[in-house]
Amino acid sequence: MKYYSVTETCRRLSIKPHILRYWEKEFEFNPKRNSAGRRIYSGQQLEKLQLIRHLLHEEKLTVKGARRQLSKMSAQPERPATTKGQRDTLLWLKKELIAIQALLEAGQ
């Protein structure tokens, strides 16, 4: 499993480290720590942080509203299982989106 440092996480989210610490407190995040005691984030945590960023910055929700929205989302039933073909398509799409993101970041 890949983990991201505070610096990498902040860069991917386009936020400052103090904002990340604030979100950790407000959204009850408990990141792991590496052998040096530094906070690290899993890919799943990074995705949740990206969702939080979207809710706060694009949807213009308050922290309380974002917490409520996340709670609603987690209460929704699981999606039905996908077929192997659908999984293959989703994996391909994810790789393409990552490649596009890398190109966009390189052009900045």
DSSP file (Angstrom, degrees, kcal/mol; ACC not computed):
  #  RESIDUE AA STRUCTURE BP1 BP2  ACC     N-H-->O    O-->H-N    N-H-->O    O-->H-N    TCO  KAPPA ALPHA  PHI   PSI    X-CA   Y-CA   Z-CA
    1    1 A M              0   0    0      0, 0.0     2,-0.3     0, 0.0    41,-0.0   0.000 360.0 360.0 360.0 136.9    0.0    0.0    0.0
    2    2 A K        -     0   0    0      2,-0.0    41,-0.8     0, 0.0     2,-0.3  -0.675 360.0-163.4 -89.8 139.6    1.3    3.4   -0.9
    3    3 A Y  E     -A   42   0A   0     -2,-0.3     2,-0.4    39,-0.2    39,-0.2  -0.905   7.0-143.9-121.3 151.7    1.4    6.2    1.7
    4    4 A Y  E     -A   41   0A   0     37,-2.8    37,-2.6    -2,-0.3     2,-0.0  -0.924  13.9-128.6-118.6 138.5    1.8    9.9    1.1
    5    5 A S  E  >  -A   40   0A   0     -2,-0.4     4,-2.8    35,-0.2     5,-0.2  -0.220  33.3-102.6 -73.2 170.0    3.7   12.4    3.3
    6    6 A V  H  > S+     0   0    0     33,-0.6     4,-2.9     2,-0.2     5,-0.2   0.924 124.1  51.3 -58.9 -44.4    2.2   15.6    4.6
    7    7 A T  H  > S+     0   0    0      1,-0.2     4,-2.3     2,-0.2    -1,-0.2   0.937 112.8  43.6 -60.4 -48.5    4.1   17.5    1.9
    8    8 A E  H  > S+     0   0    0      2,-0.2     4,-2.5     1,-0.2    -1,-0.2   0.906 114.4  50.3 -64.9 -42.0    2.9   15.3   -0.9
    9    9 A T  H  X S+     0   0    0     -4,-2.8     4,-1.8     2,-0.2    -2,-0.2   0.932 111.9  47.2 -62.0 -46.4   -0.7   15.2    0.4
   10   10 A C  H  X>S+     0   0    0     -4,-2.9     5,-2.0    -5,-0.2     4,-1.2   0.891 111.9  51.1 -63.0 -39.4   -0.8   19.0    0.7
   11   11 A R  H  <5S+     0   0    0     -4,-2.3     3,-0.4    -5,-0.2    -2,-0.2   0.929 110.6  48.0 -63.7 -44.9    0.6   19.4   -2.8
   12   12 A R  H  <5S+     0   0    0     -4,-2.5    -1,-0.2     1,-0.2    -2,-0.2   0.820 119.1  39.9 -65.4 -30.9   -2.0   17.0   -4.3
   13   13 A L  H  <5S-     0   0    0     -4,-1.8    -1,-0.2    -5,-0.2    -2,-0.2   0.549 104.4-128.6 -93.9  -9.0   -4.8   18.9   -2.5
   14   14 A S  T  <5 +     0   0    0     -4,-1.2     2,-0.3    -3,-0.4    -3,-0.2   0.928  67.3 121.7  56.9  48.6   -3.3   22.4   -3.1
   15   15 A I      < -     0   0    0     -5,-2.0    -1,-0.2    -6,-0.1    -2,-0.1  -0.881  64.9-106.4-132.2 166.2   -3.6   23.2    0.6
   16   16 A K    >>  -     0   0    0     -2,-0.3     4,-1.6    -3,-0.1     3,-0.9  -0.587  33.6-111.5 -89.2 155.0   -1.2   24.3    3.3
   17   17 A P  H 3> S+     0   0    0      0, 0.0     4,-2.3     0, 0.0     5,-0.2   0.829 116.4  58.5 -57.0 -34.1   -0.1   21.9    6.1
   18   18 A H  H 3> S+     0   0    0      1,-0.2     4,-1.9     2,-0.2     5,-0.1   0.845 104.5  51.7 -67.1 -30.2   -2.0   23.9    8.8
   19   19 A I  H <> S+     0   0    0     -3,-0.9     4,-2.7     2,-0.2    -1,-0.2   0.910 108.4  51.3 -67.8 -42.4   -5.3   23.3    6.8
   20   20 A L  H  X S+     0   0    0     -4,-1.6     4,-2.3     2,-0.2    -2,-0.2   0.916 109.9  49.1 -60.8 -43.8   -4.5   19.6    6.7
   21   21 A R  H  X S+     0   0    0     -4,-2.3     4,-1.8     2,-0.2    -1,-0.2   0.904 110.9  50.8 -62.0 -40.7   -4.0   19.6   10.5
   22   22 A Y  H  X S+     0   0    0     -4,-1.9     4,-2.8     1,-0.2     5,-0.2   0.930 110.3  48.5 -62.4 -46.1   -7.3   21.4   11.0
   23   23 A W  H  X S+     0   0    0     -4,-2.7     4,-3.0     1,-0.2     6,-0.3   0.880 106.6  57.7 -62.3 -37.7   -9.1   18.9    8.8
   24   24 A E  H  <>S+     0   0    0     -4,-2.3     5,-2.4    -5,-0.2    -1,-0.2   0.921 112.9  40.3 -57.2 -43.3   -7.6   16.1   10.7
   25   25 A K  H ><5S+     0   0    0     -4,-1.8     3,-0.8     3,-0.2    -2,-0.2   0.944 119.5  43.4 -71.0 -48.9   -9.1   17.5   13.9
   26   26 A E  H 3<5S+     0   0    0     -4,-2.8    -2,-0.2     1,-0.2    -3,-0.2   0.820 122.7  36.5 -70.1 -32.9  -12.5   18.5   12.4
   27   27 A F  T 3<5S-     0   0    0     -4,-3.0    -1,-0.2    -5,-0.2    -2,-0.2   0.205 109.7-117.3-107.9  14.7  -13.0   15.3   10.4
   28   28 A E  T < 5 +     0   0    0     -3,-0.8     2,-0.4    -4,-0.2    -3,-0.2   0.905  48.9 172.5  51.7  53.1  -11.5   13.0   13.0
   29   29 A F      < -     0   0    0     -5,-2.4    -1,-0.2    -6,-0.3    -2,-0.0  -0.725  18.8-169.2 -88.2 139.8   -8.6   11.7   10.8
   30   30 A N        -     0   0    0     -2,-0.4    -5,-0.0     9,-0.0    -1,-0.0  -0.718  12.8-165.8-128.0  81.7   -6.0    9.6   12.5
   31   31 A P        -     0   0    0      0, 0.0    10,-0.2     0, 0.0     2,-0.0  -0.290  22.7-111.7 -66.7 153.2   -3.1    9.2   10.0
   32   32 A K  E     -B   40   0A   0      8,-1.0     8,-2.6     7,-0.1     2,-0.4  -0.244  28.2-129.7 -71.4 170.1   -0.5    6.6   10.5
   33   33 A R  E     -B   39   0A   0      6,-0.2     6,-0.2     2,-0.0    -1,-0.0  -0.971  12.5-133.4-124.6 142.3    3.0    7.6   11.4
   34   34 A N    >   -     0   0    0      4,-2.6     3,-2.3    -2,-0.4     6,-0.0  -0.187  44.3 -83.0 -82.0-177.3    6.2    6.4    9.8
   35   35 A S  T 3  S+     0   0    0      1,-0.3    -1,-0.1     2,-0.1    -2,-0.0   0.742 131.9  54.3 -62.3 -22.8    9.3    5.2   11.6
   36   36 A A  T 3  S-     0   0    0      2,-0.1    -1,-0.3     3,-0.0     3,-0.1   0.433 120.4-109.1 -88.9   0.6   10.4    8.9   12.1
   37   37 A G  S <  S+     0   0    0     -3,-2.3     2,-0.2     1,-0.3    -2,-0.1   0.550  72.0 140.8  85.7   7.9    7.1    9.8   13.7
   38   38 A R        -     0   0    0      1,-0.1    -4,-2.6    -5,-0.0    -1,-0.3  -0.599  57.8-104.5 -86.5 146.4    5.8   11.8   10.7
   39   39 A R  E     - B   0  33A   0     -2,-0.2   -33,-0.6    -6,-0.2     2,-0.3  -0.439  39.5-175.2 -70.2 138.2    2.2   11.6    9.6
   40   40 A I  E     -AB   5  32A   0     -8,-2.6    -8,-1.0   -35,-0.2     2,-0.4  -0.976  11.6-145.7-134.7 150.2    1.5    9.6    6.4
   41   41 A Y  E     -A    4   0A   0    -37,-2.6   -37,-2.8    -2,-0.3     2,-0.1  -0.930  10.4-133.5-121.7 137.1   -1.7    9.1    4.5
   42   42 A S  E  >  -A    3   0A   0     -2,-0.4     4,-2.4   -39,-0.2   -39,-0.2  -0.323  33.2-105.2 -77.4 167.4   -3.0    6.1    2.7
   43   43 A G  H  > S+     0   0    0    -41,-0.8     4,-2.1     1,-0.2     5,-0.1   0.875 123.3  53.0 -59.5 -37.9   -4.5    6.3   -0.8
   44   44 A Q  H  > S+     0   0    0      2,-0.2     4,-1.9     1,-0.2    -1,-0.2   0.895 109.3  48.0 -66.7 -40.3   -8.0    5.9    0.7
   45   45 A Q  H  > S+     0   0    0      2,-0.2     4,-2.6     1,-0.2    -2,-0.2   0.890 109.3  53.8 -66.4 -38.2   -7.4    8.7    3.2
   46   46 A L  H  X S+     0   0    0     -4,-2.4     4,-2.4     1,-0.2    -2,-0.2   0.909 107.3  51.2 -62.1 -41.5   -6.1   10.9    0.3
   47   47 A E  H  X S+     0   0    0     -4,-2.1     4,-2.0     2,-0.2    -1,-0.2   0.907 110.3  48.8 -61.9 -41.4   -9.4   10.2   -1.6
   48   48 A K  H  X S+     0   0    0     -4,-1.9     4,-2.5     1,-0.2    -2,-0.2   0.905 110.7  50.7 -65.4 -40.4  -11.4   11.2    1.4
   49   49 A L  H  X S+     0   0    0     -4,-2.6     4,-2.7     2,-0.2    -2,-0.2   0.880 108.1  52.7 -64.1 -37.1   -9.4   14.4    1.8
   50   50 A Q  H  X S+     0   0    0     -4,-2.4     4,-2.3     2,-0.2    -1,-0.2   0.893 109.6  49.2 -64.1 -38.5  -10.0   15.2   -1.9
   51   51 A L  H  X S+     0   0    0     -4,-2.0     4,-2.7     2,-0.2    -2,-0.2   0.913 110.4  50.2 -65.4 -42.6  -13.7   14.7   -1.3
   52   52 A I  H  X S+     0   0    0     -4,-2.5     4,-2.5     2,-0.2     5,-0.2   0.929 110.4  50.1 -60.2 -45.1  -13.5   17.0    1.8
   53   53 A R  H  X>S+     0   0    0     -4,-2.7     4,-3.3     1,-0.2     5,-0.6   0.920 110.8  49.7 -59.3 -44.2  -11.7   19.6   -0.3
   54   54 A H  I  X>S+     0   0    0     -4,-2.3     5,-2.5     1,-0.2     4,-1.5   0.931 111.6  48.0 -60.4 -46.9  -14.3   19.4   -3.0
   55   55 A L  I  <5S+     0   0    0     -4,-2.7     6,-2.6     3,-0.2    -1,-0.2   0.895 120.1  37.8 -62.8 -40.1  -17.2   19.8   -0.5
   56   56 A L  I  <5S+     0   0    0     -4,-2.5    -2,-0.2     4,-0.2    -1,-0.2   0.907 128.6  28.4 -78.6 -43.2  -15.5   22.8    1.2
   57   57 A H  I  <5S+     0   0    0     -4,-3.3    -3,-0.2    -5,-0.2    -2,-0.2   0.896 132.2  25.9 -91.3 -43.6  -14.0   24.6   -1.8
   58   58 A E  I  <<S+     0   0    0     -4,-1.5    -3,-0.2    -5,-0.6    -4,-0.1   0.893 129.7  38.1 -89.7 -43.4  -16.2   23.7   -4.8
   59   59 A E  S   <S-     0   0    0     -5,-2.5    -3,-0.2     2,-0.1    -4,-0.2   0.613  98.7-137.7 -82.6 -11.5  -19.5   23.0   -3.1
   60   60 A K        +     0   0    0     -6,-0.4    -4,-0.2     1,-0.2     2,-0.2   0.815  44.2 159.1  59.6  35.0  -18.9   25.8   -0.7
   61   61 A L        -     0   0    0     -6,-2.6    -1,-0.2     1,-0.1     2,-0.1  -0.514  41.6-116.3 -81.6 155.5  -20.2   23.8    2.3
   62   62 A T     >  -     0   0    0     -2,-0.2     4,-2.8     1,-0.1     5,-0.2  -0.350  34.4-101.6 -76.7 170.5  -19.2   24.7    5.9
   63   63 A V  H  > S+     0   0    0      2,-0.2     4,-2.6     1,-0.2     5,-0.2   0.923 127.3  49.8 -59.8 -43.2  -17.2   22.2    7.9
   64   64 A K  H  > S+     0   0    0      1,-0.2     4,-2.2     2,-0.2    -1,-0.2   0.916 111.9  47.7 -61.7 -43.2  -20.4   21.2    9.6
   65   65 A G  H  > S+     0   0    0      2,-0.2     4,-2.4     1,-0.2    -2,-0.2   0.883 111.4  50.3 -65.0 -39.3  -22.2   20.8    6.3
   66   66 A A  H  X S+     0   0    0     -4,-2.8     4,-2.7     2,-0.2     5,-0.2   0.905 109.6  50.9 -66.0 -41.1  -19.3   18.8    4.9
   67   67 A R  H  X S+     0   0    0     -4,-2.6     4,-2.2     1,-0.2    -2,-0.2   0.922 111.1  48.8 -60.4 -43.4  -19.4   16.5    7.9
   68   68 A R  H  X S+     0   0    0     -4,-2.2     4,-2.2     2,-0.2    -2,-0.2   0.912 111.6  49.1 -62.8 -42.9  -23.1   16.0    7.5
   69   69 A Q  H  X S+     0   0    0     -4,-2.4     4,-2.4     2,-0.2    -2,-0.2   0.910 110.8  49.7 -64.2 -42.7  -22.6   15.2    3.7
   70   70 A L  H  X S+     0   0    0     -4,-2.7     4,-2.2     1,-0.2    -1,-0.2   0.884 109.8  52.1 -62.7 -38.4  -19.9   12.7    4.5
   71   71 A S  H  X S+     0   0    0     -4,-2.2     4,-1.3    -5,-0.2    -2,-0.2   0.913 109.9  48.3 -64.5 -42.7  -22.1   11.1    7.1
   72   72 A K  H  X S+     0   0    0     -4,-2.2     4,-0.7     1,-0.2     3,-0.2   0.911 111.2  51.1 -61.6 -42.7  -24.9   10.7    4.5
   73   73 A M  H >< S+     0   0    0     -4,-2.4     3,-0.7     1,-0.2    -2,-0.2   0.885 109.6  48.6 -65.2 -39.1  -22.5    9.3    2.0
   74   74 A S  H 3< S+     0   0    0     -4,-2.2    -1,-0.2     1,-0.2    -2,-0.2   0.750 107.1  57.3 -74.3 -21.4  -21.2    6.7    4.4
   75   75 A A  H 3< S+     0   0    0     -4,-1.3    -1,-0.2    -3,-0.2    -2,-0.2   0.628  84.6 103.3 -81.8 -13.7  -24.7    5.7    5.4
   76   76 A Q  S << S-     0   0    0     -4,-0.7     3,-0.1    -3,-0.7    -3,-0.0  -0.393  84.3 -99.1 -69.0 147.0  -25.7    4.9    1.7
   77   77 A P        -     0   0    0      0, 0.0    -1,-0.1     0, 0.0    -2,-0.1  -0.250  46.2 -90.7 -64.6 154.5  -25.8    1.2    0.8
   78   78 A E        -     0   0    0      1,-0.1     3,-0.1    -3,-0.1    -4,-0.0  -0.271  44.3-106.7 -61.6 148.3  -22.8   -0.4   -0.9
   79   79 A R        -     0   0    0      1,-0.1    -1,-0.1    -3,-0.1     3,-0.1  -0.436  44.0 -93.8 -71.3 152.2  -22.8   -0.4   -4.7
   80   80 A P        -     0   0    0      0, 0.0    -1,-0.1     0, 0.0     0, 0.0  -0.311  52.7 -87.7 -64.2 153.4  -23.5   -3.7   -6.4
   81   81 A A        -     0   0    0      1,-0.1     2,-0.2    -3,-0.1    -3,-0.0  -0.277  43.9-128.8 -61.2 145.4  -20.4   -5.7   -7.3
   82   82 A T        -     0   0    0     -3,-0.1    -1,-0.1     1,-0.1     2,-0.1  -0.623  19.0-112.5 -94.9 156.8  -19.0   -5.0  -10.7
   83   83 A T     >  -     0   0    0     -2,-0.2     4,-2.5     1,-0.1     5,-0.2  -0.355  32.9-104.1 -78.9 167.7  -18.1   -7.6  -13.3
   84   84 A K  H  > S+     0   0    0      1,-0.2     4,-2.6     2,-0.2     5,-0.2   0.896 123.1  52.4 -59.6 -40.7  -14.6   -8.3  -14.3
   85   85 A G  H  > S+     0   0    0      1,-0.2     4,-2.1     2,-0.2    -1,-0.2   0.897 109.8  48.2 -62.9 -40.3  -15.0   -6.4  -17.5
   86   86 A Q  H  > S+     0   0    0      2,-0.2     4,-2.6     1,-0.2    -2,-0.2   0.906 111.4  50.1 -66.8 -40.8  -16.3   -3.4  -15.6
   87   87 A R  H  X S+     0   0    0     -4,-2.5     4,-2.7     2,-0.2    -2,-0.2   0.918 110.1  50.4 -62.6 -43.1  -13.4   -3.6  -13.2
   88   88 A D  H  X S+     0   0    0     -4,-2.6     4,-2.3     1,-0.2    -1,-0.2   0.910 111.7  48.1 -60.9 -42.0  -10.9   -3.7  -16.1
   89   89 A T  H  X S+     0   0    0     -4,-2.1     4,-2.6     2,-0.2    -2,-0.2   0.915 112.2  48.8 -64.8 -43.3  -12.6   -0.7  -17.7
   90   90 A L  H  X S+     0   0    0     -4,-2.6     4,-2.6     2,-0.2    -2,-0.2   0.891 111.1  49.9 -65.4 -39.2  -12.5    1.2  -14.4
   91   91 A L  H  X S+     0   0    0     -4,-2.7     4,-2.3     2,-0.2    -1,-0.2   0.916 112.0  48.1 -64.1 -42.5   -8.8    0.4  -13.8
   92   92 A W  H  X S+     0   0    0     -4,-2.3     4,-2.3    -5,-0.2    -2,-0.2   0.932 112.6  48.9 -61.8 -45.5   -8.0    1.5  -17.3
   93   93 A L  H  X S+     0   0    0     -4,-2.6     4,-2.5     1,-0.2    -2,-0.2   0.898 109.7  51.8 -62.0 -41.7   -9.9    4.7  -16.8
   94   94 A K  H  X S+     0   0    0     -4,-2.6     4,-2.3     2,-0.2    -1,-0.2   0.923 109.7  49.3 -61.1 -44.7   -8.2    5.4  -13.5
   95   95 A K  H  X S+     0   0    0     -4,-2.3     4,-2.2     1,-0.2    -1,-0.2   0.901 111.2  49.9 -61.6 -40.7   -4.8    4.9  -15.1
   96   96 A E  H  X S+     0   0    0     -4,-2.3     4,-2.4     2,-0.2    -2,-0.2   0.910 110.6  49.2 -64.6 -42.1   -5.7    7.3  -17.9
   97   97 A L  H  X S+     0   0    0     -4,-2.5     4,-2.6     2,-0.2    -2,-0.2   0.886 110.0  51.1 -65.6 -38.2   -7.0    9.9  -15.4
   98   98 A I  H  X S+     0   0    0     -4,-2.3     4,-2.4     2,-0.2    -1,-0.2   0.907 110.3  49.8 -63.9 -41.3   -3.7    9.6  -13.4
   99   99 A A  H  X S+     0   0    0     -4,-2.2     4,-2.1     2,-0.2    -2,-0.2   0.904 111.4  48.5 -64.2 -40.9   -1.7   10.2  -16.5
  100  100 A I  H  X S+     0   0    0     -4,-2.4     4,-2.5     2,-0.2    -2,-0.2   0.914 110.4  51.5 -64.3 -42.8   -3.8   13.2  -17.4
  101  101 A Q  H  X S+     0   0    0     -4,-2.6     4,-2.7     1,-0.2    -2,-0.2   0.912 109.2  50.6 -60.5 -42.5   -3.3   14.6  -13.9
  102  102 A A  H  X S+     0   0    0     -4,-2.4     4,-2.2     1,-0.2    -1,-0.2   0.905 110.6  49.2 -62.7 -41.4    0.4   14.1  -14.2
  103  103 A L  H  X S+     0   0    0     -4,-2.1     4,-1.4     2,-0.2    -1,-0.2   0.911 112.3  48.0 -63.4 -42.1    0.5   16.0  -17.5
  104  104 A L  H  < S+     0   0    0     -4,-2.5     4,-0.5     1,-0.2    -2,-0.2   0.912 112.5  48.5 -65.5 -42.1   -1.6   18.8  -16.1
  105  105 A E  H >< S+     0   0    0     -4,-2.7     3,-0.8     1,-0.2    -1,-0.2   0.866 109.6  52.7 -66.3 -35.4    0.7   19.1  -13.0
  106  106 A A  H 3< S+     0   0    0     -4,-2.2    -1,-0.2     1,-0.2    -2,-0.2   0.807 106.3  54.8 -69.1 -28.7    3.8   19.0  -15.2
  107  107 A G  T 3<        0   0    0     -4,-1.4    -1,-0.2     1,-0.2    -2,-0.2   0.554 360.0 360.0 -82.2  -7.2    2.4   21.9  -17.3
  108  108 A Q    <         0   0    0     -3,-0.8    -1,-0.2    -4,-0.5    -2,-0.1   0.484 360.0 360.0 -79.5 360.0    1.8   24.2  -14.2
